[in-house]
Amino acid sequence: MTKGVLLLSGGLDSSLAGLILRRMGIPLVALHLESPFGCDSMAETMAREIDVPLVVRPKGEAFLDLLARPKYGYGSAMNPCIDCRIHMFALGKAFMEEVGASFLVTGEVVGQRPMSQKKRAIEAIDADSGMEGRVLRPLSAKLLPETYPEKEGIVDRNRLFGWAGRSRKPQLALARRLGLSILPSPAGGCLLTDSHFKERVGDFVAIDWEGKSRAPVASLLRYGRHFRFDEGEWVIVGRDQSDNRHLENHIRSSGVAFRPDGFDGPLVCILTSETEISSRMGELATGALHAFGGGKVPSGPLTVTVLSASGERPFTLPPLTPDRSHLMTRDTWLPLWRR
């Protein structure tokens, strides 16, 4: 029997789409495409729940290219939903050939997303990705033209649905009826639709990365407070221990970090290709430690560990000179905060 590739986000809709076909006995392989921004996902959990093998792949640098210049534009924030969907389907098409599948399966519902799930947008996405007639949307199939697996009798169209709109009640009722023991959030978790994330992403796509990999920097955008100075410096300050851990995991390939030794304070990261600590880096690190250290940072020289691509090493930050002492106040930093 011909198998399909399920584009599994980890949300309720794509999980239901997969489960509907599994109940028909149709073999599936799930493909989860990871955002470079590290959006949360329950893909692994839901793949186990609906009993399909899962492969996880990155959306890649090509996704970051389209993010800067989307053919179909943005939604309400920095979300190029139509271009993103075309990119995902193109990756899905290549994966289909890799695993010997003949169609894609998605959890899309007509009219649910204002940008990418209107009928006209669906038609454009399928055409531009070279997937016309090969994308099955089980939750809305009866509202759309028959696809290859339906025409070939691989999938019973009578057992599919014709849902439209933003209501989630049908999905929740079906999940209960089909016995899903885990109900993931119905909503998508794409950070690009978050208006509060827009400034950081706008800064990110405006930079000329000169051929360097951008994915490591993209993975930092969701953590910490981000500050952009007029001189061009980009500083990230951890808000809590969770932020600090995530930033430590990613910063070494994107810049340097200053971790307090012997006193409480945030992790301070500076995006840079340099590994040597300049006087300006030291001033910014010292200022951020005092401004966001909650009054726990001692006066005088500060002992820190510098984290960079070359490893870890101890370092001493000298006190700021009087003409740089303004960097120790939040009033200097907050106007530069990229929310």
N, C-alpha and C positions, 0 to 999 in steps of 0.2 A: 504493500500500500504506500502511496506517495506521502511523504511527511512534509510538515511545515516548520517554519521558524517563527517562534513567538517572540515578539519584541516585548520583553518583560521589564516594566519599570519598577515593579515591586508594589505598585498601588493596587487598589481593588479592581479597577476595570480590566487591566491587562491580565490579572490573575483569573478573573472570571472568564475572559475570552479563552484563555488556555484550558480552563477546567471544562468549559462547554465542549471543546473539541476532544479532550481526553475522555469525556463520558461517551463520545461517539467511537472511541477506540482508535482515534487518529494519532499516529506518533508525532511528537513535537520535540524540537530542541529549542530551549529558551536562550535568547541573546540579550544580555543587559549591557547597554552602552553607557559607560561612566562619563559624567561631566567632568571636565578639568577643574571645576570649582568645588568638586567633592560633595555634591548634594546627597542628602541622606537617602538611603534606599533599604527596602526590605526584600530585595530581589532574591537573595539566597534563601531566606525564610520561606518566601512564597513559592519558589521553585520546588522546595521539599514538600510543601503543603499540597501542591497540585501534581507532584510526582513527575517532574520533567527534568532532564539534565540541563545544567546551566553553564553557559560560557560567558565570561565577562571580558569586554574589550573597551578600550578608551575611545572617545569620540575623536581624539587626536588634534594635531596642530591645524589640520584643515578646518576643523570646527572653529578654531580661534580666528582663522582667516575670514570666514563668512560672518563671524560676529562683528568684525570691524566694518564690513561692507556687505550687508545683507541685500540681496536682489529685491526681496519683497518687503524690506523695511522692518521696523520694530513695532512691538505692541505698545502697551502703556509705559513700559520701562525699557530696559536694554534687552528685550526678549525677541529675537528674530525667529519666531515660532515656525513660520512656513519654511524658511531656509533650513532651520534645524531639522525639521521633519524630513525634508528632501535629503539632507545629508545622512540622517539615520537610515532612511530607506535604501540609499545607495550602499551604505555599509552592510545593511541586511541582505541586499541583493548579492554582494560579494560573498557573504557568509553562506547564503543558500547554495551557491555553486560549490563552496568548500565542503559542505556536509551532504550534498546531494538532495536538497529539498526543492520543492517546486512552487512554494508560495509563502508569503508573509502573513502573520496574524497579529493584529493590534487590538487594543481595548478602546479604541476611539468611539465616541458617540457623537452623532451628527448634532451640531449646535451647542455642544457642551463647552467648547473653548471658543471664545469670540474671534480668534484670529485664524487658527489652523484647522478647525473642524466644521466649518461651513461647507456646504456641498461644492461650491466653486473652488474653494481652497483645496479640498480633498482631491478634486480632479486635477488641479495644477500640480499638487505634490506627487501624485501617482505618475503623471506624464513627465515631469521634469526629472524624476528619479529613474525613469525607464521601467516602472513597475505597473503600468496600466493593466488592469485585470488580474493582477497577481497579489493584491493586498486584500485579505479577508478581514472584515470588521464584524465579528459575530454579534455584537450588541446592537448594531444598526444595519445589518446586512439587507433586511427587507426593504429599506428605504433607498438602497443603492443598486446599481446595475450588478447582475450576476458576475461573479468572478470565476477564474479558471477552476478552482477546486469544486465550485458548485456546478458548473456546466459539465464537468467530467464525472460527477457523481461521487467524488471523494468526500464531500461534505453534504449533508442533508439540509438544504435551505429551509425546510419546514421546521427544523429544530433550532433555527437561529431567531434573532429578535429584530424588532423595528423601532428601537427606542430613539428619542430625540429630546434635546433640551438639557437643562442643567440640573433637574431633579435627580437625587441619588436614591430615592426610595425604591425604584425597581431593582437596582443593583444590590441593595442591602437585603431586599426580600429574596432575590435569587441566591445570594450567598448563603442565607439561612436554609433555603430549600435544598441546595446542593451540599450542605453540610460542611461549609468552610469552618474550621475550628479557629482560624485567625482572621480577623477583619482588619486589614491595613487601612490607613487613612484613604478615603476616596480621592482626596485632592492630590494634585501633583506637588512635588517639592522643589520645583525649579527656582533657584535663587534669582535667576535673571528676570523673573516677573515681579520681584520685590523692589518697590520704588526706593527703599532705603539702601539697596545695594547698587543703585544706578550710578552714583558718583564714583565709586571705586572701579566699576567696570568701565565707565567712560574714561577714567584716567588710564586704565590698563590698555585699552584698544588705541588710545591716542599716541602711545609711545612707539617709537621706531626701535624695534628690538634687534635690528641689524643681523637678522638670520639666526639669532639665538633661540633656543627652546623657551617657549613662554609658559608651558604647562606647569613647571615648578612654581612660578610666580602666581599663576591662576589659583593654585591649590592653597595659597596663603590668604586670599582675599576675604574669606568668610570668617577669619579669626582675628581677634584683637581690635584695637582702635587704630585707624590708619590716618596719618597726617602727611600732607604734601606741602613742602616749603616752596617759596617763590624761586629759590635757587635750584629747585629740582629734586631735592632729597625726598625720599619716601621712607617714613619711619612707621613701624608697627609696634604697638605697646600692648602686651598681654593684659587682659582684664581680670583673669583669674587663673587658677592652676590648670584647668582644662585647656584654656587658650595657650598657656605657656607650653604645655606638653605638645599640642598640635603644631605650634610654631617651631618648636625645637625639631620636630620630625621633618619639617619641610625647608627650613631656612638655609641649610648648608649649601644647597645648590643654587640659591638665589641671592645670597648676601651674607651678612655677618650678624651675630646676635651677642648680646651682653647679658650674662646670667649672674645675678648677685651672689656673692660668696660671703657668708657670715652675717648677712642681714636680709630682712624681708623686703622684697621689691618685685616689680614685674620684669618679665623678660622683655628686653628692648631689641628690636630687629631693624636693620637698615638694609634696604635693597641696594645692592651694589655688585659690580663684578670684581671689585678690589678685595684682596685679603689682608693687606696691610692697613692698620688703623691710622687714619689721618687725624689731625687735630680737630677738624670739623666733626668727624664721626664721634670722637671722644666727647666733644661738647654736647652734641645731641643726645648721646647716651646718658651722660651725667644729668643733663637737664630733665630728660624724661623720667629717669629714676626718681629724682626729687619731686617732680610735678605729680607723679602718679604712684608714689611709694607710700601714700597714706601717713606721712609724718614719721615713718619708721627708718628712713634712710639716714645714716650718720653723716655728720659734717666731716670735712676733711677728705683725703684721698679715699676712693672706693675700690675695694678689691672685687674683681669680677672674673668670670671665665668667658673668654671669647670663643664662640662657635663659628666655624667657617668650613669651606671646602677642604682646607688643609688639616682639619682636626680641631682639637680643643687646646687652649693654652691659657695660663693665668695672665692677668693684665691688671694694671692699676690705672684708674681714671683720676687725674689730678683735679683739684677743686677748680671751679670756674672763676675766671677773672671777673672783676666788677662789671666790665662792659658786656659780659655774657651771662650775668646772673639772672637776667630776665627769663632765660630758658628754663629756670627752675620753677616758674609759676605756671599754673594751669591757664591763666589768662592769655599767655603767649601761645599756647598749644590749641586751645579749643576752637579759635577761628579757622584753624588749618585742618580741622577734623573732617575727613571724607567719610560720611556715614554710609 
